[in-house]
Amino acid sequence: MAQLLNKLAHAAPDAKCYTTCGTLPAAAAGSESNRRPYTTIRDHVYNQQVDLLLPDEVCELVQTRLNEQLKPLQYHRIFMGLKDILEKEFYNHYIRQGNILLLSDGRIDVDDVYCLYDGKLYLFLKKETYEKAGLVGKRAAFGGRKKERWVIELNLREPHMLHGRKAFDRVLWSFTNVFKQQKAWLFCDLHQEAITQSTTPTDPSVKFLTTPTLQKQSTPSLTTSQPLTLPSFTHKIPSKTSPEYDRTVFTDWTTSLHEWLALSTLPSDRLATTDTIDPLLSRYQPPTDTNPKTSKISKISWRGFIPPEYISKIFTITQETVPIDQWYSITSHGFQNAPISWKGRQHSVIGGGMGGENLYTILRFANTEENDGDAAMQGTDTEDVGSKYIMWEVTGGRDEFS
């Protein structure tokens, strides 16, 4: 009994869901805006799946526009050690002059896991590995199973990080003599044509690397559901002076709406208009009005090693294409074992997988007469004329959000 109580006392806390309401900036601002949800998209570094959900009647238009403006994303699965990153040609081409995204395999609560983004290399290490490395780090925010995890952060673009300098040679010695094991990595060049605005074709292969590589491509797939019961997309947003009851009702509604979006992404049979399941097995009911509407819903999905810059382009094209009288949602799923989730913030899966949640969902509402009576979104400027949105960020129990 004592062991059970001790285990429960140290169990990982439940996942958290943070909700943000707002108004999208004007179309001219686009993805360059320094406000949410654009900053959230840019800061969520490692993504493995993106689901775009929208009414079936606008799917063909959006799909055509995406095919015209968005090229397939190229990424690679490569096998190399940390020393290979510092090889002169690879280092200068992809890190000093270029920009790449790297993520090694491994479980972040028990293994040594590495990642690189924007020139910064993060090493999440076991205690024994850290003591041998000879590099300065700090205790990780999440200690893993034995509460002994360390993190080393190296900015490889600093002026002193050059071949022949003492600081660089010290890192090179550590990578050569301590980190000898080769790992499988996911590699994405952020200067490829699918992400940048350059019209100059780029070489899809990984240069200056003698170890094995496997090229992959992320292309969208389309699925269309049977007619589903739509939820109520209208609700009064309580002001800061509203009673606690109104805020609680609004929170319950946003939670139900988020659940409906997750079920429609599957899609679940519980949303089908023909669903006749016994209430003894499932008592779920969509958050609908008295006269619920039905519609077919299409889902466009991307799977792979997807950088935030690519998702930002998907969101911008969709925002510019979908008519203002139609809704859509976009969901991005992160890697459970990525050492960081939102840019620079550590991530954890403490508790045997509990706490590994790492995703966000953005729902843009249809701009109709029904929504004209809604209260103004909190934290937004009145001069904005964009559509209203709600964003959910799901994080682990000890993780931070954007």
C-alpha positions in Angstrom: 0.0 0.0 0.0 2.8 2.4 0.9 4.4 1.7 -2.5 1.2 2.4 -4.3 0.7 5.7 -2.5 4.2 6.8 -3.2 3.7 6.0 -6.9 0.5 8.0 -7.1 2.2 10.9 -5.3 4.9 11.0 -8.0 2.7 10.3 -11.0 2.9 12.7 -13.9 0.1 15.3 -13.8 -2.6 15.2 -16.4 -2.2 16.9 -19.8 -3.4 20.5 -20.0 -5.4 22.3 -22.7 -5.0 26.1 -23.1 -7.6 27.9 -25.0 -7.1 31.2 -26.8 -9.8 33.4 -28.5 -9.1 36.1 -30.9 -9.5 37.7 -34.3 -7.2 36.9 -37.2 -5.1 39.8 -38.5 -6.0 41.4 -41.8 -5.0 39.4 -44.9 -2.2 41.8 -45.7 -0.4 40.9 -42.4 -0.5 37.2 -43.2 2.1 34.8 -41.7 4.4 37.7 -40.9 2.2 38.8 -38.0 3.7 38.7 -34.6 0.5 37.7 -33.0 -1.3 34.4 -32.4 -2.0 32.1 -34.0 0.8 32.8 -36.4 3.5 32.9 -33.6 2.2 29.6 -32.2 2.5 27.9 -35.7 6.1 29.3 -36.1 7.2 28.2 -32.6 5.9 24.6 -32.7 9.1 23.2 -34.2 8.7 19.4 -34.7 5.5 18.2 -36.4 4.7 14.8 -37.7 1.1 15.2 -39.0 -1.1 18.1 -40.1 -4.9 17.7 -40.6 -6.9 20.4 -42.4 -10.6 20.0 -41.8 -13.2 21.9 -43.9 -16.7 21.6 -45.5 -16.8 19.4 -48.5 -18.2 22.2 -50.7 -15.0 24.2 -50.5 -12.5 21.3 -50.5 -11.9 21.2 -54.2 -11.2 25.0 -54.3 -8.7 24.7 -51.4 -7.1 21.6 -52.8 -6.5 23.3 -56.2 -5.0 26.3 -54.6 -2.7 24.2 -52.4 -1.5 22.2 -55.4 -0.8 25.4 -57.3 1.1 27.3 -54.6 2.5 24.5 -52.4 5.2 22.1 -53.6 5.6 18.6 -52.0 7.9 18.7 -49.0 11.2 16.7 -49.2 12.8 15.3 -46.1 15.3 12.4 -45.4 16.0 9.7 -42.9 19.7 9.6 -42.4 22.2 7.6 -40.3 25.1 9.5 -38.7 26.9 10.4 -35.5 27.2 13.8 -33.9 30.7 14.2 -35.3 29.3 14.1 -38.9 27.3 17.3 -38.2 30.7 19.1 -37.6 32.3 17.9 -40.8 33.5 21.0 -42.5 31.5 20.9 -45.8 28.3 19.7 -44.1 28.7 22.2 -41.3 29.3 25.2 -43.4 26.7 24.4 -46.1 23.8 23.4 -43.9 24.3 25.2 -40.6 26.5 28.2 -41.0 25.1 29.3 -44.4 21.9 27.3 -44.6 19.2 26.2 -42.3 18.1 22.6 -41.5 15.9 20.8 -39.0 17.3 17.7 -37.3 15.7 15.2 -34.8 17.4 12.0 -33.6 15.6 8.8 -32.6 15.3 7.6 -29.0 13.1 8.1 -26.0 13.6 11.4 -24.2 13.0 9.9 -20.7 15.6 7.1 -20.9 17.9 7.7 -24.0 20.3 10.3 -25.3 18.3 12.4 -27.8 19.5 15.3 -29.9 17.8 17.9 -32.1 18.8 21.0 -34.1 16.8 24.0 -35.2 17.8 27.5 -36.3 21.5 26.7 -35.7 21.0 25.6 -32.1 21.9 22.0 -31.2 20.2 20.5 -28.1 21.6 17.4 -26.4 19.3 15.8 -23.8 21.5 13.3 -22.0 21.7 10.7 -19.3 23.8 11.6 -16.3 26.6 9.2 -17.1 26.8 10.6 -20.7 26.8 14.2 -19.5 29.7 13.5 -17.0 31.8 12.1 -19.8 31.0 14.8 -22.4 33.1 17.5 -20.9 30.7 20.2 -22.1 28.8 22.7 -19.9 25.1 22.2 -19.5 22.4 22.3 -16.9 19.9 20.0 -15.3 16.9 19.3 -17.5 13.5 20.6 -16.4 12.2 17.0 -16.6 14.4 14.5 -14.9 13.2 11.3 -16.6 12.6 8.1 -14.8 15.7 8.5 -12.5 15.4 12.3 -12.2 18.8 12.6 -13.7 18.6 14.2 -17.1 20.9 17.0 -18.4 20.7 19.3 -21.4 23.5 21.0 -23.3 22.6 23.8 -25.7 25.1 24.8 -28.4 24.7 27.7 -30.7 26.6 26.5 -33.7 26.3 29.9 -35.5 28.2 31.9 -32.9 31.4 33.6 -34.2 33.7 31.5 -32.1 32.2 28.2 -33.4 34.6 27.8 -36.3 37.0 25.1 -37.2 40.4 25.8 -35.5 38.9 27.7 -32.5 39.3 26.3 -29.0 35.6 26.2 -28.3 34.8 24.4 -31.5 37.7 21.9 -31.1 36.4 21.1 -27.6 33.0 20.2 -29.0 34.6 18.3 -31.8 36.7 16.2 -29.3 33.6 15.4 -27.3 31.6 14.4 -30.3 34.5 12.2 -31.6 35.4 10.5 -28.3 32.2 10.4 -26.3 29.3 10.4 -28.7 30.6 7.6 -30.9 27.2 5.9 -31.6 25.5 6.5 -34.9 21.8 7.3 -34.7 18.9 7.5 -37.1 17.9 11.1 -37.8 15.1 13.0 -39.6 16.5 15.7 -41.8 14.8 18.6 -43.5 16.4 21.4 -45.5 14.5 24.6 -44.8 16.0 26.2 -47.9 14.2 23.9 -50.3 11.9 25.3 -52.9 8.8 24.0 -51.1 9.4 26.3 -48.2 11.3 29.3 -49.5 10.1 31.8 -52.1 13.1 31.2 -54.3 12.4 30.0 -57.9 15.9 28.4 -58.2 15.6 24.6 -58.0 17.4 23.0 -55.1 19.2 19.6 -55.0 16.9 17.3 -53.0 19.8 15.0 -51.9 21.8 15.5 -48.7 25.2 16.8 -49.7 28.6 16.0 -48.0 27.3 13.0 -46.2 28.8 9.5 -46.8 26.4 7.6 -44.5 23.1 6.0 -45.7 20.2 8.3 -46.5 16.6 7.6 -47.4 14.7 10.3 -49.2 11.0 10.8 -48.4 8.2 13.1 -49.5 5.2 14.5 -47.7 2.2 14.8 -50.1 -1.4 15.6 -49.1 -4.0 12.9 -48.9 -7.8 13.6 -49.1 -10.6 11.8 -47.3 -14.3 12.7 -47.3 -16.7 11.6 -44.6 -20.4 10.7 -44.8 -22.8 13.4 -43.7 -22.0 14.4 -40.1 -23.9 16.3 -37.5 -22.4 19.8 -37.2 -22.0 21.5 -33.8 -23.1 25.0 -32.9 -20.3 27.4 -33.9 -21.9 30.4 -32.2 -21.5 31.3 -28.5 -21.3 34.4 -26.5 -17.8 35.0 -25.3 -17.9 36.3 -21.7 -16.2 39.6 -20.9 -13.8 40.0 -17.9 -16.7 41.3 -15.9 -19.1 38.5 -16.7 -20.2 36.1 -13.9 -18.2 33.0 -13.2 -21.1 31.0 -14.4 -20.9 32.4 -17.9 -17.1 31.7 -18.1 -17.7 28.1 -17.0 -20.4 27.6 -19.6 -18.1 29.0 -22.3 -15.2 26.8 -21.2 -17.5 23.7 -21.4 -18.6 24.7 -24.9 -15.0 25.2 -26.2 -14.1 21.8 -24.7 -17.0 20.1 -26.4 -16.2 21.8 -29.7 -12.6 20.7 -29.5 -13.8 17.1 -28.8 -16.1 17.3 -31.8 -13.2 18.4 -34.1 -11.1 15.5 -32.8 -13.9 13.0 -33.5 -14.6 14.5 -37.0 -11.0 14.1 -37.9 -11.2 10.3 -37.3 -14.1 10.4 -38.4 -16.1 8.8 -35.6 -19.4 6.9 -36.2 -20.9 8.9 -33.2 -21.1 11.9 -35.5 -22.9 10.2 -38.4 -26.5 11.2 -39.0 -27.3 7.5 -39.2 -25.8 6.6 -35.8 -28.1 4.5 -33.7 -25.7 3.2 -31.0 -27.2 2.0 -27.7 -26.9 4.8 -25.0 -25.6 2.1 -22.7 -22.5 1.9 -24.8 -22.1 5.6 -25.7 -24.0 8.6 -24.5 -22.0 11.1 -26.6 -24.0 13.9 -28.2 -22.5 16.6 -30.5 -22.8 20.2 -29.0 -25.6 21.2 -31.5 -28.4 23.7 -31.6 -32.1 22.7 -31.3 -32.1 22.2 -35.1 -28.8 20.6 -35.9 -27.3 20.9 -39.4 -25.6 18.1 -41.3 -22.8 18.2 -43.9 -20.1 16.2 -45.5 -16.6 17.1 -44.2 -13.3 16.7 -46.0 -9.9 16.2 -44.5 -6.6 17.0 -46.2 -3.6 15.4 -44.3 0.1 15.6 -44.5 2.4 13.1 -42.7 6.2 13.2 -42.3 8.8 15.5 -40.8 7.0 18.8 -41.3 8.7 22.1 -40.2 6.6 25.1 -39.0 7.4 27.2 -42.0 5.6 24.7 -44.2 2.6 24.6 -41.9 2.5 28.4 -41.9 2.2 28.3 -45.7 -0.6 25.8 -45.5 -2.5 28.0 -43.0 -1.9 31.2 -45.0 -3.1 29.7 -48.3 -6.2 28.2 -46.6 -7.0 31.5 -44.9 -6.9 33.3 -48.2 -8.9 30.7 -50.1 -11.7 29.6 -47.8 -14.7 32.1 -48.2 -15.4 34.1 -45.0 -18.9 32.4 -44.8 -17.2 29.0 -44.3 -15.3 27.5 -41.3 -12.2 25.4 -41.3 -9.7 24.0 -38.7 -6.1 22.9 -38.8 -4.5 20.5 -36.3 -0.8 19.9 -36.0 0.6 16.9 -34.0 4.1 17.0 -32.6 6.5 14.2 -32.0 6.1 12.6 -28.6 9.8 12.2 -28.1 11.0 15.5 -29.4 13.2 17.2 -26.7 11.5 20.5 -27.3 7.9 21.2 -28.4 7.4 25.0 -28.6 10.6 26.7 -29.7 13.3 26.5 -27.0 10.9 25.0 -24.3 11.6 21.5 -23.1 9.2 18.6 -23.5 8.7 15.5 -21.4 6.9 12.2 -21.5 7.4 11.4 -17.8 5.1 8.6 -16.6 5.4 6.0 -19.3 4.0 8.1 -22.1 1.7 10.3 -20.0 2.5 13.9 -20.6 3.7 13.3 -24.1 0.8 15.3 -25.6 2.1 18.0 -28.0 -0.3 19.5 -30.4 -2.5 22.5 -31.3 -5.8 23.1 -33.2 -7.0 26.3 -34.8 -10.6 26.8 -35.7 -11.6 29.7 -37.9 -15.3 30.5 -37.6 -17.5 31.4 -40.5 -18.3 35.1 -40.7 -22.1 35.0 -40.9 -25.0 37.1 -39.5 -25.3 34.5 -36.7 -21.9 35.5 -35.4 -22.5 39.3 -35.5 -24.0 39.3 -32.1 -21.1 37.7 -30.4 -19.1 39.7 -27.9 -15.7 41.0 -29.0 -12.8 38.5 -28.7 -10.7 39.3 -25.6 -7.2 40.5 -26.2 -7.7 41.8 -29.7 -7.8 45.2 -31.3 -11.1 46.6 -32.5 -9.6 47.8 -35.8 -9.0 44.3 -37.0 -11.5 43.1 -39.6 -10.4 39.4 -39.8 -12.4 36.4 -38.9 -12.8 35.1 -35.3 -10.9 32.0 -34.2 -10.3 29.7 -31.2 -7.0 27.9 -30.7 -6.4 25.0 -28.4 -2.9 24.0 -27.3 -2.6 20.6 -25.7 0.6 20.0 -23.6 2.0 17.6 -21.1 1.2 18.1 -17.5 4.6 19.7 -16.8 5.1 21.3 -20.2 4.8 25.0 -21.1 2.6 26.3 -23.9 3.5 28.9 -26.6 
